[in-house]
Amino acid sequence: MDSTNEPHTIYVLLGGNSREREISLQSGETVGRSLRNSGYDVILVDPSKIDLNNVKWRANAIAFIMLHGEFGEDGQIQAQLETLGIPYTGSDVNTSLLAFHKAASKELFSNAGLKTPEWRLLNSNASREEVNAAAKALQSSLVVKPESQGSSLGVSVIKHPNQLWDAFNDAKQLDEKVLIETAITGEEWTVALIDDQPLPSIRISSGNQFFDYSAKYTDNQTEYHIASVTESKTAQTVTNVSLQACRVLKTSGLCRVDLMVDQHGVAWLLEVNTIPGMTDHSLVPKAASHLAWTMNDLCERILFSALADR
């Protein structure tokens, strides 16, 4: 875009066609409202309604990406924006693609010496025998999940071998590849970062088997224990591991790292979310509020990161 003295117009991209559309709409509307509260000129754009090539981009436009799932977190929207010359929030094309595909990011974590649960990756057309063989090789309690979905969609914790095939079939409805990994018993933690600045970590207590879709977005019984970096050894550990994971992936702007901490205090990386949710149930705003940041403050800091980076 032309460099002028005109103020920036913020195009909040929301909705889309992924299975996380409803959460994206909530996140995008929250961001748009917060940026307007801070005095910005904001336009909401749903790429499922209008092709980005047909948007009448103003001078000094910047895209604030709040698209979850496919064509949001997987690098496709980032590539299109780069072709259009529109700066955007969050990580670049390559990082988005790597983080979106759990097996690819786990491979990088493992190569960097970071702990991540052992895994096997299967095609959706794998036979029952292949699925059983992959599970047997892991020799542990298991988690079965789509390889590239968010919001814990299609994730199953396997308590008995006879659950495995049904869990595999559930996961493959959402993705062409299915990840089977060792289940880590312990505490669930998450750490949000804006560039290299970690926000307070959060330990999650849910009555569900794990922090699934309902626990994330609809269950008011889920408990969140927010800890500053220096509050405990575990908080320090998950923060340091999260920083390392983001540096391995070369993330920028806002991201959120999900981890499990076992009984020995070892932090195991599950995944890095490059476009985490921003709803009233979401984890990032909860962490930001511990720093006395309003939602307006949080959105503006994400925007500033993009302006500085691009």
N, C-alpha and C positions, 0 to 999 in steps of 0.2 A: 504493500500500500504506500501511497505518497506520504512523505513525512511533512506534516504541517503543524501549525500551532493550534489546530482545532483540538478540543478535548476528546478523549477516547470515548467511543461508543462500545459498550460491552454487549456482545451477543451471547446470551446464555443458551447453550445447546442442550436440549432435554428431550425426554420421550424416547424416540427411536422405535425400532421394531424388535428389540431383543426381549427375552423373557423377563427382564428386569425393568420393563417399561414403566410400570406403575411407581416403582421406587425412584426411577430417574425423574419422572414428572414431579414427585414430591421434593426431591433434592433440588431440581432446577428452579422450581417455584420459590423455594426457601432462599436460594442464592440470589435470584432476581430481586426478590423483595428486600433482602438485606443490602444489596448494592444500591438499590433506589433510595433506601433509607440513608445511605451514606452520600447521596447526591449525584450518583452516576446516571448517565443516560443508558438505559437497559432495554434491549430487545430480546424477547424469548423466541427461539427458533427450534422447531421440531423437525428434524431431518426426514421423518416419516411423512411429513406433510409437504415439504418443499426441498428440492435438491439444493445443496449448498452452492452449486454453480449458478443457481438462479436467484440467490439472495442478493439484494441491492446493498452490498457492503459499503459503508461510509468510510471516508478517510479516517485513519487512526482507529480502525476497528480492531477489536481483540475478542477472540472466542474464549468463553469460559465453559469448558467442557464438563457437563454433568450427565453424560450418557454412560450408562452402565452396560456391561456385557458386550456382545458383538457390535461392531461398528461404533465403538465408544472407547473401550479399554484395549482393543486389540491392534491398534496402530492404523487402522483404515481411515478413520476420521482425521487423524493427525496427518497422514499422508495427503489427504485431499486438501486440508487447510494449508499445508506447505506449498502445494501446487498453486493454490489461489493467492499465496503470499500473505496469509492472515496469521498473525501470531496467536498463540493459544496457551492456556494454562496446562500445567502438568508435564509429564514425561514425553520424550520424543517418540518417533515411530518405532525404532528398534527396541527401546526399553519397554514400551507398551506391549509389543508383541511377545517379548520374552517373559514379562511378568504375567501376561494373560494365560500363557501356556505353562501350567504348573510343573510339568515334567522338565521343560527346558530350564526354568528358573531353579528347580531343585538340582539339576545337573551342575549348574553354575555354583550354587551354594556348596554342594559337596566338593567340587574341585577347589573351592576356596577354603576348605577346611571347616566350614560351618555345618552344624548338625541339622539334618532334616530327616524325617522318618524314611526308612528304606521303602522302596516302591517298585512296582512293575507297571508298565504301560501296555494296554491291550487295545487292539482295534475293536470296534463295535460288533464286527462279525466273528469275533473269537468264539470257538466252540466251548461247550461246557467243560470238556477235558482241559482245554488251554486255561480257562479261568481257574479251575481247581488246581492246576499245576502252578500257576502264578501264586495263588494263595498258599499252597504248601511250601513254596520256596521261602516265603516270608516267615513262616512258623511262628505266628503271633496272632493276637487279636487284630482285627483289620478294620480299615475304613475304606469304603468304595465311593468314588466320586467322579463326576464328569471331569475331563482333563482341563476344560477351559470355560467353566461357568462360575458365576459369583453368587453372592447372597446365600451360600450353602444349599443351592438348589440341587436336588438329586443326590445328596450325600447320605450315606447309610453307615452306621456303626454295626459291625457284624459280631453278634454275641454267640452265634452257633453256626457251624458249617452249612446247615440246611438253609440259611438265610442268604448265602453268597450269590446264588444264581439269580434270585429275584432282585437283589440289590444291583447286580451287574446290568440286568435288563432295565431297571429303573434309570440307572445312570446313562445308559446308551441312548435312551429316548431324547436326551438333551445334548449329546455330543457324539462325534464320530470316534472319539477315543475315550477310554475309561482308565482311570488311575486306581490301582489298588495299593494301599500303603499300610505300614505298621501303625496301629493305634497306640498313641502315647497316653499313658494314664497319668493324670496330674491336674494342674491348674491351667485354665485358658487365660492367655494374656494378649493384649494388643497394644501397639505403640504407633502413634501417628507422628509424622515428621513433615515439616515444610523445609524443603532443601535439606540442610544439615542440622536443622534445629528440631530436636525431639520435643514433643509435647509430653505431659505426664502420662505414664503408662496406666493401663486399666486391667485389673483382674476381674474376670467375668464369672459370676455364679448364676447358673441357670438350672431350673428344675428339670429341663429336658436333658436327653442323653448328651447333647453337645449344643453349642451356640448356633442353632439352626435358624431357618427363615423366620419361624414364629417367634423365637426368642429375640431375634434381632429387631423385628418390626411391629409385633403385635402384643407380646407378652409383657404386661406391666409388672410381673413378679421377678423378672430378671434383675439381678443385683450387680452393680458396678462399683468396684473398689478402686478409686483413683489414687495413684501414688506418685509423688514427685520423684525425680531421678535419684535423689539421695535418701529417700525414705527407708529403703531396705536393700539388702544385698541382691534380692531377686529383682527388684525394680531396676537396679543398676545393670544387672546381667541382661535383662530383656531389652533394655535401652541400647546397650552396647552392641548386642547381637543384631538388633534392628538397624542400627546405623551401618554396621558392616554389610548386611544384606542389601541395603539400598545403595551402598557404594559399589557393590559387586554388579548390581543391575544398572547403575548409573541413573538413578531416578532424579527427577527434578520436580519442584513444586510440591504439592501435597501428595502424600501416599500414606498407607497404613499397613503395618506388618502384623500378621497373626502368628502366634506362637503357642506351644504347650511347654510347661515347665514340669519335669518329672520329680519324683520323690527325692532325687539326689541334687536337685537344684539346677539341672542341666536344661538349657533352653533349646527347644527344637523348632526350627522354622517350618511353618506350614505354607505360607504364601505371602506375597506382597500385592496389595491392591493399589493400583495407580490412580483410580478414581473412586475413592470410598464414598459412601452415602453421606448426605447432609440433611437428613430428615430429623424430626424432633426425637426419634429413637436412636439416631446414629451415634457412633462412638466418638468420632472426631470432635463434634461440638461439645460433647461431655468433657473430653480432655481439655479443650480450649477454655471452657468455663472455669476449670480449676486454676487457670492463670488469670482469671477475671477478664477474659476476652468475651465480648458479646459476639453474637453471630455476625454482626456487621464488621467487627474487628477481624474475625477469622477470614471472612470472604475477601476483605480488603488486603490482608496479608498474602493470601493466595494470588490475588491479582497483581500485587507489587512484585511477587516472585517472578511471575510470567513476564512482566514489563522489563524487569532487570535482566532476565535470562534471554529474551528474544531480541 
